[in-house]
Amino acid sequence: MKKPIFIGAAAIIVVALLYGIVTYNTIVRQEQGIAASWAQVQNVFQRRADLVPNLVATVSGAATFEKSTMVAVTEARASVGKVQLSANQMPNVEQMQSFQKAQDGLSSALSRLLVVSENYPQLKATEGFRDLQVQLEGTENRIAVERAKFNNETQAYNAHIRYLFAGIIARIGGFQPKPYFQAAPESQAAPKVQF
């Protein structure tokens, strides 16, 4: 009589153990997916940062170009370089906010640069400036795509570690929620269009 109870208890323990192993491995796989996605995000942001010196050099050729705009772009790129995040380790919430703030500053400065360049037909006519502008636009699109992929990976992971039994395994394994990329605060306001 005791033998069936023992076999039933052993079967429950084996099933629970297998579930725990599978769940743990799934969480590890998802965490590695976020890390790979994060590395790609850093890669495209680095591509943009690498384009900035070429853009600044090309624009500097226009002698009458607004120096304040050039200084803003140069300082924004420098601030991006100061935010050091490991490619091997996910940033925490504060690091992510610092990284995002620096990147948003560079985006804003580059936008001002491109708007101001509209007033310089001789600059817009140069092939080098046009090529850099196209590369920069393509890079901005890549950034948006990679940020979306990162947020999707993060959402799947964060949801999974909150599931009832997976959450227990996640707490035992020391897995923590990961931060998302957030929209820049000024993007919440509707743009003002004046004619």
C-alpha positions as CSV (number, residue, x, y, z in Angstrom):
1,M,0.0,0.0,0.0
2,K,2.8,2.4,0.8
3,K,4.6,1.6,-2.5
4,P,2.0,3.4,-4.8
5,I,2.1,6.5,-2.5
6,F,5.9,6.5,-2.7
7,I,5.9,6.1,-6.4
8,G,3.3,8.9,-6.8
9,A,5.4,11.2,-4.6
10,A,8.6,10.4,-6.5
11,A,6.8,11.0,-9.8
12,I,5.6,14.4,-8.5
13,I,9.1,15.3,-7.4
14,V,10.6,14.3,-10.7
15,V,8.0,16.3,-12.7
16,A,8.6,19.3,-10.5
17,L,12.3,19.0,-10.9
18,L,12.0,18.7,-14.7
19,Y,9.7,21.7,-14.8
20,G,12.2,23.7,-12.7
21,I,15.1,22.8,-15.0
22,V,13.2,23.6,-18.1
23,T,11.9,26.9,-16.7
24,Y,15.4,27.9,-15.5
25,N,16.9,27.1,-18.9
26,T,14.1,29.1,-20.6
27,I,14.8,32.1,-18.4
28,V,18.6,31.8,-19.1
29,R,17.9,31.7,-22.8
30,Q,15.6,34.7,-22.7
31,E,18.2,36.6,-20.6
32,Q,20.9,35.8,-23.2
33,G,18.5,37.0,-26.0
34,I,18.2,40.3,-24.2
35,A,22.0,40.5,-23.9
36,A,22.4,39.8,-27.6
37,S,19.8,42.4,-28.4
38,W,21.5,44.9,-26.1
39,A,24.8,44.3,-27.9
40,Q,23.1,45.1,-31.2
41,V,21.5,48.3,-29.8
42,Q,25.0,49.4,-28.7
43,N,26.3,48.5,-32.1
44,V,23.9,50.8,-34.0
45,F,24.3,53.6,-31.5
46,Q,28.1,53.3,-32.0
47,R,27.6,53.4,-35.8
48,R,25.8,56.7,-35.3
49,A,28.5,58.1,-33.0
50,D,31.1,57.1,-35.6
51,L,29.3,59.1,-38.3
52,V,29.1,62.3,-36.3
53,P,32.8,63.3,-36.7
54,N,32.5,62.9,-40.5
55,L,29.3,65.0,-40.5
56,V,30.9,67.7,-38.3
57,A,34.0,67.8,-40.6
58,T,31.8,68.1,-43.7
59,V,29.7,70.8,-42.2
60,S,32.7,72.7,-40.8
61,G,33.6,73.4,-44.4
62,A,30.7,75.9,-44.6
63,A,32.6,78.8,-43.0
64,T,29.4,80.7,-42.1
65,F,27.7,77.7,-40.5
66,E,26.4,78.4,-37.0
67,K,29.1,77.5,-34.5
68,S,26.6,77.0,-31.6
69,T,25.1,74.1,-33.5
70,M,28.5,72.6,-34.2
71,V,29.4,72.9,-30.5
72,A,26.1,71.3,-29.5
73,V,26.7,68.3,-31.7
74,T,30.3,67.9,-30.6
75,E,29.4,68.1,-26.9
76,A,26.4,65.7,-27.3
77,R,28.7,63.2,-29.0
78,A,31.2,63.6,-26.2
79,S,28.5,63.0,-23.6
80,V,27.6,59.8,-25.4
81,G,31.2,58.7,-25.1
82,K,31.3,59.3,-21.4
83,V,28.5,56.8,-20.7
84,Q,30.3,53.5,-20.5
85,L,28.2,50.4,-20.4
86,S,29.5,46.9,-20.7
87,A,28.5,44.9,-23.7
88,N,28.6,41.8,-21.5
89,Q,26.3,43.0,-18.8
90,M,22.8,44.5,-18.9
91,P,22.6,48.0,-17.5
92,N,20.4,48.6,-14.5
93,V,17.6,51.2,-14.6
94,E,19.8,54.1,-13.7
95,Q,22.5,53.2,-16.2
96,M,19.8,52.7,-18.9
97,Q,18.4,56.2,-18.1
98,S,21.8,57.8,-18.3
99,F,22.6,56.0,-21.6
100,Q,19.2,57.0,-23.1
101,K,19.6,60.6,-21.9
102,A,23.0,60.9,-23.6
103,Q,21.6,59.3,-26.8
104,D,18.5,61.5,-26.8
105,G,20.8,64.6,-26.5
106,L,22.8,63.5,-29.5
107,S,19.6,62.8,-31.5
108,S,18.4,66.3,-30.6
109,A,21.7,68.0,-31.6
110,L,21.8,66.1,-34.9
111,S,18.2,67.1,-35.7
112,R,19.1,70.7,-35.1
113,L,22.2,70.3,-37.3
114,L,20.1,68.9,-40.1
115,V,17.4,71.6,-39.8
116,V,20.0,74.4,-39.7
117,S,21.7,72.9,-42.8
118,E,18.5,73.6,-44.8
119,N,19.6,77.2,-44.8
120,Y,22.9,76.4,-46.6
121,P,22.2,75.3,-50.1
122,Q,25.9,75.0,-50.9
123,L,26.3,72.5,-48.0
124,K,23.2,70.5,-49.1
125,A,24.6,70.4,-52.6
126,T,27.8,68.6,-51.6
127,E,27.9,64.9,-52.2
128,G,29.7,64.1,-49.0
129,F,27.0,65.8,-46.9
130,R,24.2,64.1,-48.8
131,D,25.8,60.7,-48.3
132,L,26.3,61.3,-44.6
133,Q,22.8,62.5,-44.2
134,V,21.5,59.3,-45.9
135,Q,23.7,57.1,-43.8
136,L,22.6,58.9,-40.6
137,E,18.9,58.5,-41.6
138,G,19.5,54.8,-42.2
139,T,21.2,54.5,-38.9
140,E,18.3,56.2,-37.1
141,N,16.0,53.7,-38.6
142,R,18.2,50.8,-37.5
143,I,18.3,52.3,-34.0
144,A,14.5,52.3,-33.9
145,V,14.3,48.7,-35.1
146,E,16.9,47.4,-32.7
147,R,15.3,49.3,-29.7
148,A,12.0,47.7,-30.6
149,K,13.6,44.2,-30.7
150,F,15.3,44.9,-27.4
151,N,12.0,46.0,-25.8
152,N,10.2,42.9,-27.2
153,E,12.9,40.6,-25.8
154,T,12.8,42.4,-22.5
155,Q,9.0,42.2,-22.3
156,A,8.9,38.5,-22.9
157,Y,11.6,37.9,-20.3
158,N,10.0,40.3,-17.7
159,A,6.6,38.6,-18.2
160,H,8.0,35.1,-18.0
161,I,9.8,35.7,-14.6
162,R,6.5,37.0,-13.2
163,Y,4.5,33.8,-14.1
164,L,3.4,31.9,-11.0
165,F,5.9,29.0,-10.9
166,A,8.5,30.5,-13.2
167,G,8.6,33.5,-10.7
168,I,9.7,31.1,-8.0
169,I,12.4,29.7,-10.1
170,A,13.5,33.2,-11.2
171,R,13.7,34.3,-7.5
172,I,15.7,31.2,-6.6
173,G,18.0,31.8,-9.6
174,G,18.4,35.5,-8.8
175,F,16.9,36.8,-12.0
176,Q,15.7,40.4,-11.9
177,P,13.4,42.4,-14.3
178,K,15.3,44.2,-17.0
179,P,14.7,47.9,-17.9
180,Y,13.1,49.0,-21.2
181,F,14.1,51.8,-23.6
182,Q,11.6,54.6,-22.9
183,A,10.4,57.3,-25.3
184,A,12.1,60.7,-24.8
185,P,9.9,62.9,-22.5
186,E,9.5,65.5,-25.2
187,S,8.1,62.9,-27.6
188,Q,4.9,62.8,-25.4
189,A,3.9,66.3,-26.6
190,A,2.2,66.8,-29.9
191,P,4.5,68.7,-32.4
192,K,3.6,72.3,-33.1
193,V,3.0,72.9,-36.7
194,Q,3.1,76.6,-37.9
195,F,2.5,77.8,-41.4
